[in-house]
Amino acid sequence: MTARPVRAVSMGTGIHRVDGREKVTGRAAYAVENDAEASTGAGRPLHGWLVTSTTAKGRVLRIDSSEAMAQPGVVVVLDHTNAPRLASTEDRELSVLQDDRIGFRGQIVALVLAETPESAREAARLVRIHEQPEPFSATLAGAETYRPDPASVGSATDTDVGDVEAALTAAPVRIEQTYTTPHEHNNAMEPHAATALWRDGTLTMWDSTQGVHRVASTLAPMLGLAKDRLRVLAPYVGGGFGSKGLPHGPEMAVALAARWAEGRPVKLAVTRQQMFPLTGYRTQTVSEIRLGAEPDGRITALDHAVTVQTAAIKEFVEHAAVPARMMYAADHRRTSHRVASLDVPVPSWMRAPGEMPGMYALEVALDELAVATGVDPVQLRVRNEPAVDPDSGNPFSNRRLVDCLHRGAERFGWAARPAAPRSTLDGDWWVGTGVASATYPANFFPGNAARILALGEDRYRVSIGAVDIGTGARTVLTQIAADALGVAVPGIELEIGDTDLPFATVAGGSSGTGSWGTAITQAAQQFRTDHGEDPDPGVHTTSTAESYPDTENLAMHSYGAVFAEARVHRFTGEVRVPRMLGVYSVGRVINPTTARSQFRGGLVMGLSAALFEESVRDARFGHVVTQDLASYHVASHADIGEMQVEWLNDVDEHATPMGSRGIGEIGIVGTSAAIVNATHHATGVRVRDLPATADAFL
């Protein structure tokens, strides 16, 4: 059966997090805090510490571990000469300790196992790696590029509609500019970490991951294990922002260590510095945007050409041109992606991959067009609102961008804004306001399954292998299950975060609540069909949701409008953002409390990207030098002013039976552009390269 819409009772109410007490009292056990010794009866755990390369490309000639092995408590130093062998080494990011090749600086070349983390750390310092460097390339500027495969982009690599060149030539108003975003690193509060136990041919991992089933399906064949021989658990995860959506080298390293130390758990926590080369990041992006428009601001031509980098050992493409295909009406449109393959660490997902940098560039270009035509920036976006999806030609399931813009303008006091830049000086501070649109696709992943078990007395156990990475998934899935079964929230006992539970896709792409919630709803409705309203204790139903939304005939996206006020000091160039407002259309909000946290977190990350975040790579040596939170700046409490969030009263039952769409990513989209646009309105200085640091305004 296919899930039917659910009547909201608990959904839409801001109940407290069901795991809140465990977290604030410290009883929530994270990946390396799990007591595998007590829970499995295994021996005392060993502690791992990674040793990484100092060469960007080359070979390991020799590893001298004699000093390390002489340290008290050190058990072994694993390297490519003595580590267990993998069944498959096609994925070079995950094929750690398998050969002498070095593909990037910071690659895992050895792993120390010791009785204590202190012993392991000291021994790792004493391991001597003799490396043979080879010529390498680590700079995007001037690098040779190629046209990636559509599978890497996630859709068509390039699109071309109409005659862009002719339309640009004929356009009375033209904008042609280049916008860039730097390397950015996810930096979740909990570092990547895992505990692994190999016993009797079975591997059990407690992992800090966004998808337990994805880790199992990726690692098992490489380890030569049957699917049922690898169990992954993620009871609590301290954030991921995309970087934990895919397994990375450290997870394979701890799995290999556990195989070597069979019968003893192995714990490994990646250091903050090691996270920069080993656990993914957002690649640098270069967006060349050309807009052609009529004098009234109506866009006639749009060309968005994106250049990004990937790693030579494994491809990942930041699909930054995709949003331009559907955001605004234009008869002539072209988008493209080109990639440079460099000898650098492997990039990966970071909150709103593609949409965040792509919409930054597009929304700053829109602001430049507003200035060039003299049209109010809000009205310019309204004027270019499409009637149907420009990319597919399909009608929108629910597009309320204009409502978000109008509501935000009213609440923000936009009407009082002076049209000319550099119009308001308050003491030593230039003051301005900016706006940007936000969007994110309503992703739905099929194949999720859920199990409903009757416990008696109107209580039910609901099981699904989903992961709560701190977003509040435990809470909202409990609410969805309660409404789908027609019971009170206390009647639901939710099980998640374990591959022994029914299959669930990754917590990423703002897809989790929609995809998992649909599976739970379908299973609950099938359970009622199978067992009625008064089931006997012990009866159960498992159901898999293969589809729900009509993605073939409807365009499904969420939308928002972000408004920001910026103050720029006229002598120092310091930028402050005293207030931000985000208004969103995301369907039904399941839990206002957790949703508000997600939107606010996205706004904070967007501000952080606008003003602070930049991973600086030293092209001479191929490594990022800003590898800690002292040198990689992120927004702190003092940087955040008044921050308001609002969403439209909305239900989109085309997207999910709950009427909801994803909210995890959209808060970061457009936020950096709104802030940069506000700094231009304040000073008249146009910043096109993030981050917008003080020197840009001097």
BAFIGU-466560 format. One record per residue (C-alpha): x, y, z; residue number from 1. Coordinates in nm, 3 decimals, padded with zeros to 5 digits. Layout:
! BAFIGU-466560
((X Y Z) NUM)
...
***
This chain:
! BAFIGU-466560
((00.000 00.000 00.000) 1)
((00.098 00.366 -00.035) 2)
((00.082 00.594 00.266) 3)
((-00.218 00.823 00.297) 4)
((-00.221 01.174 00.450) 5)
((-00.220 01.178 00.830) 6)
((-00.441 01.389 01.057) 7)
((-00.218 01.609 01.272) 8)
((-00.265 01.589 01.648) 9)
((00.083 01.576 01.795) 10)
((00.241 01.702 01.472) 11)
((00.266 02.079 01.483) 12)
((00.316 02.093 01.860) 13)
((00.648 02.183 02.021) 14)
((00.691 01.890 02.257) 15)
((01.025 01.865 02.435) 16)
((01.296 01.644 02.290) 17)
((01.234 01.287 02.398) 18)
((01.610 01.239 02.452) 19)
((01.664 01.575 02.620) 20)
((01.709 01.439 02.971) 21)
((01.973 01.187 02.859) 22)
((02.172 01.458 02.687) 23)
((02.167 01.725 02.956) 24)
((02.251 01.472 03.229) 25)
((02.539 01.319 03.034) 26)
((02.382 00.974 03.004) 27)
((02.373 00.983 02.623) 28)
((02.670 00.769 02.513) 29)
((02.840 00.876 02.191) 30)
((03.061 00.667 01.959) 31)
((03.374 00.627 02.174) 32)
((03.183 00.652 02.500) 33)
((03.000 00.324 02.450) 34)
((03.110 00.063 02.701) 35)
((03.167 -00.216 02.452) 36)
((03.347 -00.419 02.719) 37)
((03.041 -00.426 02.944) 38)
((02.778 -00.460 02.672) 39)
((02.951 -00.741 02.482) 40)
((03.169 -00.913 02.742) 41)
((03.476 -00.839 02.529) 42)
((03.821 -00.759 02.659) 43)
((03.948 -00.418 02.761) 44)
((03.947 -00.169 02.473) 45)
((04.251 -00.063 02.279) 46)
((04.288 00.300 02.178) 47)
((04.393 00.410 01.831) 48)
((04.579 00.716 01.707) 49)
((04.629 00.802 01.341) 50)
((04.962 00.886 01.179) 51)
((04.926 01.088 00.859) 52)
((05.144 01.179 00.563) 53)
((05.335 01.505 00.527) 54)
((05.360 01.472 00.149) 55)
((05.086 01.577 -00.093) 56)
((05.166 01.301 -00.341) 57)
((05.423 01.025 -00.349) 58)
((05.519 00.698 -00.187) 59)
((05.593 00.567 00.160) 60)
((05.950 00.437 00.143) 61)
((05.981 00.306 00.496) 62)
((05.813 00.332 00.836) 63)
((06.027 00.321 01.147) 64)
((05.812 00.240 01.449) 65)
((06.088 00.122 01.682) 66)
((06.069 00.424 01.915) 67)
((05.691 00.406 01.921) 68)
((05.687 00.035 02.007) 69)
((05.926 00.100 02.295) 70)
((05.669 00.319 02.469) 71)
((05.479 00.166 02.764) 72)
((05.137 00.034 02.671) 73)
((05.188 00.032 02.293) 74)
((05.058 -00.288 02.134) 75)
((05.116 -00.245 01.760) 76)
((05.177 00.004 01.483) 77)
((04.975 -00.093 01.178) 78)
((05.081 00.027 00.833) 79)
((05.056 -00.090 00.472) 80)
((05.301 -00.374 00.540) 81)
((05.114 -00.545 00.824) 82)
((04.751 -00.424 00.824) 83)
((04.477 -00.673 00.734) 84)
((04.402 -00.688 00.361) 85)
((04.079 -00.561 00.206) 86)
((03.875 -00.759 -00.045) 87)
((03.837 -00.451 -00.266) 88)
((04.056 -00.141 -00.299) 89)
((03.876 00.047 -00.577) 90)
((03.771 00.326 -00.340) 91)
((04.105 00.488 -00.266) 92)
((03.970 00.712 00.010) 93)
((03.863 00.404 00.206) 94)
((04.149 00.174 00.105) 95)
((04.365 00.280 00.398) 96)
((04.690 00.103 00.486) 97)
((04.675 -00.114 00.173) 98)
((04.974 00.011 -00.030) 99)
((05.252 00.268 -00.028) 100)
((05.079 00.532 -00.245) 101)
((05.013 00.879 -00.102) 102)
((04.729 01.071 -00.269) 103)
((04.711 01.380 -00.049) 104)
((04.878 01.541 00.250) 105)
((04.718 01.416 00.570) 106)
((04.642 01.067 00.436) 107)
((04.645 00.784 00.690) 108)
((04.978 00.600 00.666) 109)
((04.987 00.426 01.005) 110)
((04.771 00.354 01.309) 111)
((04.901 00.308 01.661) 112)
((04.710 00.084 01.904) 113)
((04.781 00.117 02.275) 114)
((04.628 00.048 02.613) 115)
((04.549 00.417 02.672) 116)
((04.480 00.712 02.442) 117)
((04.775 00.895 02.597) 118)
((05.014 00.614 02.511) 119)
((04.874 00.593 02.159) 120)
((04.913 00.966 02.103) 121)
((05.273 00.977 02.225) 122)
((05.365 00.671 02.020) 123)
((05.209 00.823 01.707) 124)
((05.438 01.124 01.755) 125)
((05.738 00.891 01.755) 126)
((05.655 00.701 01.435) 127)
((05.896 00.804 01.160) 128)
((05.752 00.805 00.808) 129)
((06.008 00.818 00.524) 130)
((05.830 00.947 00.213) 131)
((05.926 00.995 -00.152) 132)
((05.750 01.310 -00.278) 133)
((05.626 01.344 -00.634) 134)
((05.511 01.651 -00.831) 135)
((05.158 01.750 -00.735) 136)
((04.888 02.006 -00.810) 137)
((04.683 02.163 -00.529) 138)
((04.559 02.494 -00.673) 139)
((04.230 02.548 -00.855) 140)
((04.339 02.868 -01.027) 141)
((04.478 02.783 -01.369) 142)
((04.417 02.409 -01.333) 143)
((04.295 02.204 -01.627) 144)
((03.926 02.117 -01.596) 145)
((03.696 01.849 -01.735) 146)
((03.322 01.796 -01.781) 147)
((03.201 01.561 -01.504) 148)
((02.955 01.279 -01.554) 149)
((02.588 01.362 -01.476) 150)
((02.590 01.093 -01.206) 151)
((02.850 01.295 -01.017) 152)
((02.645 01.615 -01.048) 153)
((02.319 01.444 -00.953) 154)
((02.147 01.575 -01.267) 155)
((02.249 01.700 -01.609) 156)
((02.604 01.835 -01.607) 157)
((02.509 02.124 -01.836) 158)
((02.180 02.271 -01.954) 159)
((02.112 02.509 -02.244) 160)
((01.769 02.653 -02.326) 161)
((01.709 02.915 -02.595) 162)
((01.988 03.133 -02.733) 163)
((02.175 03.280 -02.436) 164)
((02.441 03.463 -02.637) 165)
((02.190 03.639 -02.861) 166)
((01.971 03.731 -02.565) 167)
((02.267 03.873 -02.376) 168)
((02.375 04.076 -02.677) 169)
((02.026 04.220 -02.714) 170)
((01.970 04.286 -02.343) 171)
((01.955 04.657 -02.244) 172)
((02.100 04.570 -01.901) 173)
((02.378 04.319 -01.844) 174)
((02.555 04.186 -01.535) 175)
((02.873 03.983 -01.588) 176)
((03.065 03.899 -01.272) 177)
((03.257 03.623 -01.096) 178)
((03.169 03.512 -00.743) 179)
((03.374 03.276 -00.529) 180)
((03.336 03.078 -00.209) 181)
((03.637 02.927 -00.026) 182)
((03.704 02.582 00.109) 183)
((03.485 02.532 00.416) 184)
((03.500 02.253 00.673) 185)
((03.201 02.105 00.858) 186)
((03.353 02.098 01.208) 187)
((03.077 01.916 01.393) 188)
((03.101 01.941 01.771) 189)
((03.165 01.566 01.806) 190)
((03.464 01.468 01.593) 191)
((03.444 01.164 01.369) 192)
((03.484 00.867 01.599) 193)
((03.405 00.498 01.628) 194)
((03.439 00.194 01.850) 195)
((03.480 -00.138 01.668) 196)
((03.477 -00.501 01.783) 197)
((03.563 -00.795 01.558) 198)
((03.461 -01.129 01.703) 199)
((03.371 -01.466 01.553) 200)
((03.378 -01.329 01.199) 201)
((03.141 -01.045 01.280) 202)
((03.221 -00.674 01.303) 203)
((03.022 -00.447 01.532) 204)
((03.078 -00.071 01.506) 205)
((02.948 00.212 01.723) 206)
((02.995 00.494 01.477) 207)
((02.941 00.869 01.466) 208)
((02.755 00.860 01.134) 209)
((02.452 01.003 00.959) 210)
((02.359 00.664 00.814) 211)
((02.424 00.326 00.978) 212)
((02.299 00.127 00.680) 213)
((02.516 00.330 00.442) 214)
((02.827 00.259 00.649) 215)
((02.746 -00.112 00.654) 216)
((02.669 -00.137 00.282) 217)
((02.990 00.052 00.194) 218)
((03.237 -00.117 00.427) 219)
((03.107 -00.477 00.427) 220)
((03.203 -00.570 00.068) 221)
((03.543 -00.401 00.104) 222)
((03.605 -00.605 00.419) 223)
((03.484 -00.923 00.250) 224)
((03.191 -00.953 00.490) 225)
((02.836 -01.059 00.423) 226)
((02.584 -00.786 00.499) 227)
((02.459 -00.961 00.812) 228)
((02.816 -00.983 00.948) 229)
((02.855 -00.607 00.994) 230)
((02.638 -00.432 01.249) 231)
((02.658 -00.054 01.284) 232)
((02.502 00.141 01.570) 233)
((02.475 00.518 01.614) 234)
((02.269 00.577 01.927) 235)
((02.378 00.941 01.961) 236)
((02.565 01.163 01.715) 237)
((02.703 01.507 01.795) 238)
((02.637 01.675 01.461) 239)
((02.757 01.604 01.110) 240)
((02.645 01.876 00.866) 241)
((02.694 01.626 00.583) 242)
((03.049 01.514 00.664) 243)
((02.919 01.202 00.838) 244)
((02.680 01.115 00.555) 245)
((02.947 00.895 00.396) 246)
((03.207 00.676 00.565) 247)
((03.562 00.808 00.549) 248)
((03.910 00.668 00.597) 249)
((03.913 00.668 00.979) 250)
((03.613 00.432 00.988) 251)
((03.795 00.182 00.771) 252)
((04.108 00.225 00.982) 253)
((03.928 00.135 01.304) 254)
((03.760 -00.160 01.131) 255)
((04.097 -00.295 01.019) 256)
((04.240 -00.239 01.367) 257)
((03.951 -00.433 01.520) 258)
((04.018 -00.718 01.279) 259)
((04.382 -00.726 01.387) 260)
((04.288 -00.709 01.757) 261)
((04.008 -00.966 01.731) 262)
((03.816 -00.997 02.056) 263)
((03.914 -00.655 02.193) 264)
((03.722 -00.336 02.116) 265)
((03.919 -00.058 01.946) 266)
((03.832 00.307 02.002) 267)
((03.938 00.583 01.764) 268)
((03.854 00.953 01.778) 269)
((03.983 01.174 01.498) 270)
((04.148 01.491 01.628) 271)
((04.016 01.831 01.523) 272)
((04.328 01.884 01.313) 273)
((04.291 01.545 01.143) 274)
((03.930 01.617 01.052) 275)
((04.042 01.877 00.798) 276)
((04.209 01.632 00.556) 277)
((04.021 01.313 00.646) 278)
((03.649 01.376 00.685) 279)
((03.536 01.586 00.388) 280)
((03.477 01.956 00.328) 281)
((03.303 02.197 00.090) 282)
((03.522 02.264 -00.209) 283)
((03.612 02.611 -00.333) 284)
((03.366 02.730 -00.600) 285)
((03.401 02.984 -00.880) 286)
((03.073 03.103 -01.033) 287)
((03.073 03.309 -01.349) 288)
((02.727 03.461 -01.384) 289)
((02.592 03.660 -01.675) 290)
((02.247 03.816 -01.659) 291)
((02.062 03.997 -01.935) 292)
((01.753 04.199 -01.843) 293)
((01.503 04.458 -01.954) 294)
((01.517 04.803 -01.791) 295)
((01.234 04.697 -01.556) 296)
((01.449 04.411 -01.422) 297)
((01.285 04.120 -01.605) 298)
((01.556 03.865 -01.676) 299)
((01.584 03.759 -02.039) 300)
((01.908 03.560 -02.020) 301)
((02.086 03.372 -01.740) 302)
((02.419 03.194 -01.766) 303)
((02.574 03.030 -01.458) 304)
((02.909 02.855 -01.520) 305)
((03.063 02.682 -01.217) 306)
((03.419 02.561 -01.167) 307)
((03.505 02.347 -00.864) 308)
((03.778 02.108 -00.759) 309)
((03.775 01.744 -00.667) 310)
((04.038 01.498 -00.545) 311)
((04.248 01.294 -00.784) 312)
((04.185 00.980 -00.581) 313)
((03.804 01.013 -00.568) 314)
((03.553 01.235 -00.745) 315)
((03.300 01.459 -00.573) 316)
((03.124 01.746 -00.753) 317)
((02.967 02.049 -00.582) 318)
((02.661 02.103 -00.805) 319)
((02.646 02.479 -00.754) 320)
((02.481 02.573 -01.085) 321)
((02.171 02.358 -01.033) 322)
((01.957 02.614 -00.841) 323)
((01.987 02.865 -01.127) 324)
((01.792 02.625 -01.347) 325)
((01.466 02.666 -01.156) 326)
((01.487 02.978 -00.942) 327)
((01.376 03.256 -01.175) 328)
((01.194 03.295 -01.505) 329)
((01.413 03.356 -01.811) 330)
((01.353 03.242 -02.167) 331)
((01.722 03.186 -02.231) 332)
((01.918 02.989 -01.969) 333)
((02.245 02.803 -01.956) 334)
((02.426 02.629 -01.671) 335)
((02.747 02.427 -01.662) 336)
((02.985 02.249 -01.426) 337)
((03.359 02.201 -01.478) 338)
((03.593 02.024 -01.239) 339)
((03.966 02.032 -01.171) 340)
((04.119 01.711 -01.036) 341)
((04.382 01.799 -00.775) 342)
((04.610 01.613 -00.536) 343)
((04.409 01.717 -00.231) 344)
((04.184 01.552 00.028) 345)
((03.847 01.425 -00.087) 346)
((03.565 01.683 -00.064) 347)
((03.221 01.573 00.044) 348)
((02.879 01.695 00.155) 349)
((02.848 02.008 00.367) 350)
((02.514 02.156 00.464) 351)
((02.322 02.243 00.144) 352)
((02.591 02.118 -00.097) 353)
((02.549 02.299 -00.428) 354)
((02.265 02.520 -00.314) 355)
((02.464 02.716 -00.055) 356)
((02.749 02.840 -00.281) 357)
((02.533 02.846 -00.594) 358)
((02.258 03.056 -00.443) 359)
((02.516 03.286 -00.284) 360)
((02.647 03.373 -00.630) 361)
((02.303 03.400 -00.793) 362)
((02.152 03.614 -00.518) 363)
((02.441 03.861 -00.513) 364)
((02.411 03.885 -00.892) 365)
((02.038 03.956 -00.849) 366)
((02.126 04.237 -00.609) 367)
((02.367 04.381 -00.864) 368)
((02.088 04.367 -01.122) 369)
((01.855 04.547 -00.883) 370)
((02.109 04.828 -00.844) 371)
((02.171 04.846 -01.219) 372)
((01.799 04.872 -01.302) 373)
((01.697 05.080 -01.002) 374)
((01.435 04.820 -00.907) 375)
((01.381 04.735 -00.541) 376)
((01.555 04.400 -00.464) 377)
((01.236 04.244 -00.327) 378)
((01.029 04.361 -00.623) 379)
((01.297 04.239 -00.865) 380)
((01.262 03.884 -00.734) 381)
((00.882 03.903 -00.744) 382)
((00.898 04.032 -01.101) 383)
((01.099 03.727 -01.208) 384)
((00.873 03.470 -01.042) 385)
((00.809 03.176 -01.282) 386)
((00.462 03.032 -01.337) 387)
((00.600 02.676 -01.373) 388)
((00.936 02.517 -01.304) 389)
((01.168 02.665 -01.569) 390)
((01.384 02.352 -01.568) 391)
((01.124 02.075 -01.605) 392)
((00.817 02.267 -01.718) 393)
((00.619 02.098 -01.441) 394)
((00.385 02.288 -01.211) 395)
((00.513 02.348 -00.859) 396)
((00.360 02.141 -00.583) 397)
((00.377 02.444 -00.355) 398)
((00.585 02.754 -00.439) 399)
((00.535 03.045 -00.201) 400)
((00.856 03.241 -00.244) 401)
((00.664 03.561 -00.314) 402)
((00.467 03.518 00.008) 403)
((00.795 03.473 00.199) 404)
((00.938 03.788 00.042) 405)
((00.630 03.997 00.117) 406)
((00.592 03.868 00.471) 407)
((00.961 03.918 00.543) 408)
((00.963 04.269 00.398) 409)
((00.666 04.365 00.615) 410)
((00.813 04.222 00.935) 411)
((01.164 04.356 00.869) 412)
((01.051 04.710 00.795) 413)
((01.183 04.698 00.439) 414)
((00.961 04.984 00.316) 415)
((01.163 05.238 00.519) 416)
((01.488 05.136 00.348) 417)
((01.662 05.412 00.149) 418)
((01.716 05.306 -00.212) 419)
((02.070 05.441 -00.252) 420)
((02.371 05.264 -00.101) 421)
((02.585 05.442 00.159) 422)
((02.290 05.650 00.278) 423)
((02.290 05.582 00.652) 424)
((02.574 05.663 00.891) 425)
((02.511 05.594 01.259) 426)
((02.810 05.732 01.448) 427)
((03.107 05.552 01.293) 428)
((02.895 05.275 01.142) 429)
((02.757 05.259 00.791) 430)
((02.418 05.082 00.808) 431)
((02.246 04.887 00.531) 432)
((01.996 04.608 00.469) 433)
((01.991 04.322 00.223) 434)
((01.768 04.040 00.106) 435)
((01.816 03.707 -00.068) 436)
((01.596 03.418 -00.168) 437)
((01.647 03.063 -00.041) 438)
((01.550 02.728 -00.187) 439)
((01.615 02.360 -00.134) 440)
((01.465 02.057 -00.311) 441)
((01.205 01.845 -00.132) 442)
((01.414 01.530 -00.144) 443)
((01.249 01.193 -00.090) 444)
((01.446 00.869 -00.082) 445)
((01.257 00.543 -00.148) 446)
((01.328 00.208 00.014) 447)
((01.291 00.310 00.378) 448)
((01.119 00.050 00.595) 449)
((00.960 00.057 00.940) 450)
((00.829 -00.206 01.180) 451)
((00.533 -00.161 01.415) 452)
((00.503 -00.397 01.714) 453)
((00.206 -00.393 01.950) 454)
((00.307 -00.388 02.317) 455)
((-00.043 -00.384 02.462) 456)
((-00.242 -00.112 02.643) 457)
((-00.224 00.121 02.342) 458)
((00.156 00.116 02.335) 459)
((00.367 00.040 02.028) 460)
((00.732 -00.012 01.947) 461)
((00.826 00.161 01.621) 462)
((01.158 00.055 01.469) 463)
((01.355 00.210 01.182) 464)
((01.729 00.228 01.118) 465)
((01.731 00.609 01.100) 466)
((01.987 00.828 01.280) 467)
((01.930 01.139 01.491) 468)
((02.241 01.354 01.446) 469)
((02.116 01.612 01.696) 470)
((01.839 01.758 01.481) 471)
((01.554 01.615 01.687) 472)
((01.468 01.322 01.460) 473)
((01.385 01.100 01.759) 474)
((01.124 01.349 01.868) 475)
((00.957 01.422 01.536) 476)
((00.948 01.055 01.433) 477)
((00.780 00.977 01.765) 478)
((00.520 01.245 01.691) 479)
((00.462 01.114 01.339) 480)
((00.424 00.757 01.468) 481)
((00.177 00.869 01.736) 482)
((-00.045 01.046 01.483) 483)
((-00.018 00.767 01.226) 484)
((-00.129 00.511 01.486) 485)
((-00.381 00.744 01.650) 486)
((-00.229 00.725 01.998) 487)
((-00.069 00.965 02.244) 488)
((00.306 01.035 02.223) 489)
((00.385 00.844 02.547) 490)
((00.242 00.533 02.377) 491)
((00.532 00.522 02.129) 492)
((00.862 00.350 02.200) 493)
((01.098 00.443 01.916) 494)
((01.404 00.239 01.816) 495)
((01.657 00.396 01.576) 496)
((02.028 00.399 01.492) 497)
((02.100 00.029 01.434) 498)
((02.143 -00.182 01.120) 499)
((01.956 -00.461 01.297) 500)
((01.648 -00.243 01.247) 501)
((01.463 -00.200 00.914) 502)
((01.651 -00.017 00.640) 503)
((01.674 00.361 00.644) 504)
((01.851 00.606 00.417) 505)
((02.101 00.865 00.533) 506)
((02.018 01.167 00.748) 507)
((02.107 01.414 00.477) 508)
((01.970 01.625 00.195) 509)
((01.684 01.740 00.419) 510)
((01.531 01.403 00.336) 511)
((01.522 01.225 00.671) 512)
((01.193 01.328 00.828) 513)
((01.007 01.305 00.498) 514)
((01.149 00.969 00.387) 515)
((01.150 00.800 00.729) 516)
((00.820 00.955 00.835) 517)
((00.652 00.829 00.518) 518)
((00.778 00.476 00.590) 519)
((00.650 00.494 00.948) 520)
((00.314 00.628 00.832) 521)
((00.278 00.357 00.570) 522)
((00.376 00.086 00.819) 523)
((00.129 00.220 01.077) 524)
((-00.155 00.228 00.826) 525)
((-00.069 -00.123 00.707) 526)
((-00.053 -00.237 01.070) 527)
((-00.408 -00.113 01.128) 528)
((-00.521 -00.291 00.812) 529)
((-00.353 -00.612 00.927) 530)
((-00.438 -00.607 01.297) 531)
((-00.716 -00.356 01.359) 532)
((-00.760 -00.095 01.630) 533)
((-00.722 -00.334 01.926) 534)
((-00.429 -00.559 01.835) 535)
((-00.300 -00.843 02.046) 536)
((00.036 -00.777 02.212) 537)
((00.321 -00.913 02.001) 538)
((00.165 -00.876 01.658) 539)
((00.371 -00.671 01.415) 540)
((00.391 -00.536 01.061) 541)
((00.690 -00.427 00.853) 542)
((00.639 -00.214 00.545) 543)
((00.869 -00.051 00.289) 544)
((00.787 00.284 00.129) 545)
((00.903 00.267 -00.231) 546)
((00.744 00.594 -00.340) 547)
((00.516 00.875 -00.239) 548)
((00.565 01.214 -00.405) 549)
((00.476 01.261 -00.771) 550)
((00.821 01.377 -00.873) 551)
((00.758 01.299 -01.240) 552)
((00.478 01.553 -01.274) 553)
((00.540 01.810 -00.999) 554)
((00.837 02.030 -00.908) 555)
((00.892 02.009 -00.533) 556)
((01.105 02.259 -00.345) 557)
((01.105 02.460 -00.026) 558)
((01.155 02.835 -00.036) 559)
((01.250 03.119 00.191) 560)
((01.348 03.483 00.210) 561)
((01.635 03.604 00.427) 562)
((01.667 03.967 00.539) 563)
((01.974 04.109 00.713) 564)
((02.097 04.435 00.855) 565)
((02.470 04.500 00.839) 566)
((02.678 04.766 01.009) 567)
((03.027 04.835 00.872) 568)
((03.272 05.046 01.071) 569)
((03.392 05.329 00.850) 570)
((03.749 05.325 00.986) 571)
((03.819 04.957 01.058) 572)
((03.590 04.778 00.811) 573)
((03.455 04.557 01.091) 574)
((03.118 04.405 00.999) 575)
((02.841 04.339 01.247) 576)
((02.499 04.189 01.179) 577)
((02.261 04.316 01.449) 578)
((01.952 04.145 01.308) 579)
((01.846 03.873 01.068) 580)
((01.506 03.741 00.968) 581)
((01.424 03.423 00.780) 582)
((01.073 03.350 00.651) 583)
((01.022 03.002 00.505) 584)
((00.771 02.788 00.320) 585)
((00.847 02.426 00.410) 586)
((00.510 02.257 00.436) 587)
((00.387 02.151 00.778) 588)
((00.639 02.200 01.057) 589)
((00.625 01.881 01.265) 590)
((00.779 02.030 01.579) 591)
((00.816 02.409 01.608) 592)
((01.079 02.381 01.882) 593)
((01.322 02.161 01.692) 594)
((01.242 02.335 01.362) 595)
((01.328 02.675 01.502) 596)
((01.664 02.537 01.613) 597)
((01.731 02.406 01.262) 598)
((01.644 02.736 01.093) 599)
((01.847 02.936 01.342) 600)
((02.142 02.703 01.308) 601)
((02.131 02.746 00.933) 602)
((02.122 03.125 00.966) 603)
((02.420 03.116 01.202) 604)
((02.618 02.897 00.961) 605)
((02.525 03.131 00.674) 606)
((02.650 03.431 00.871) 607)
((02.964 03.240 00.964) 608)
((03.030 03.163 00.597) 609)
((02.962 03.523 00.498) 610)
((03.207 03.681 00.742) 611)
((03.453 03.427 00.881) 612)
((03.491 03.076 00.744) 613)
((03.782 03.003 00.511) 614)
((04.010 02.703 00.496) 615)
((04.341 02.827 00.359) 616)
((04.545 02.574 00.159) 617)
((04.919 02.624 00.126) 618)
((04.976 02.545 -00.242) 619)
((05.345 02.476 -00.175) 620)
((05.273 02.177 00.046) 621)
((04.911 02.085 -00.036) 622)
((04.762 02.110 00.311) 623)
((04.512 02.335 00.486) 624)
((04.696 02.547 00.742) 625)
((04.384 02.664 00.928) 626)
((04.322 02.329 01.091) 627)
((04.171 02.417 01.424) 628)
((03.900 02.640 01.565) 629)
((04.158 02.901 01.663) 630)
((04.256 02.968 01.301) 631)
((03.944 02.844 01.119) 632)
((03.705 03.108 01.246) 633)
((03.339 03.032 01.301) 634)
((03.070 03.261 01.436) 635)
((03.055 03.283 01.814) 636)
((02.778 03.405 02.043) 637)
((02.912 03.760 02.029) 638)
((02.872 03.766 01.649) 639)
((02.500 03.688 01.656) 640)
((02.248 03.966 01.706) 641)
((01.870 03.948 01.697) 642)
((01.766 03.646 01.492) 643)
((01.403 03.587 01.402) 644)
((01.254 03.290 01.223) 645)
((00.904 03.246 01.087) 646)
((00.734 02.998 00.858) 647)
((00.416 03.019 00.658) 648)
((00.109 02.825 00.765) 649)
((00.146 02.551 00.509) 650)
((00.071 02.186 00.435) 651)
((00.212 02.007 00.128) 652)
((00.061 01.661 00.105) 653)
((00.206 01.625 -00.244) 654)
((00.547 01.593 -00.076) 655)
((00.476 01.363 00.220) 656)
((00.168 01.217 00.392) 657)
((00.257 01.440 00.689) 658)
((00.238 01.748 00.466) 659)
((00.599 01.839 00.553) 660)
((00.915 01.910 00.357) 661)
((01.274 01.904 00.481) 662)
((01.414 02.197 00.681) 663)
((01.772 02.100 00.771) 664)
((01.948 02.279 00.486) 665)
((01.741 02.574 00.370) 666)
((01.839 02.800 00.662) 667)
((02.197 02.832 00.533) 668)
((02.089 02.900 00.173) 669)
((02.078 03.267 00.075) 670)
((02.191 03.386 00.418) 671)
((02.546 03.477 00.314) 672)
((02.410 03.664 00.012) 673)
((02.163 03.864 00.223) 674)
((02.447 03.974 00.453) 675)
((02.683 04.063 00.168) 676)
((02.403 04.252 -00.006) 677)
((02.344 04.441 00.317) 678)
((02.711 04.538 00.337) 679)
((02.690 04.678 -00.016) 680)
((02.381 04.879 00.075) 681)
((02.567 05.009 00.380) 682)
((02.894 05.104 00.209) 683)
((02.856 05.093 -00.168) 684)
((03.138 04.836 -00.175) 685)
((03.048 04.516 -00.359) 686)
((03.206 04.200 -00.219) 687)
((03.192 03.898 -00.449) 688)
((03.443 03.669 -00.278) 689)
((03.360 03.508 00.055) 690)
((03.432 03.563 00.334) 691)
((03.362 03.937 00.346) 692)
((03.640 04.033 00.586) 693)
((03.716 04.383 00.711) 694)
((03.991 04.455 00.457) 695)
((03.736 04.442 00.173) 696)
((03.570 04.760 00.302) 697)
((03.881 04.972 00.362) 698)
***
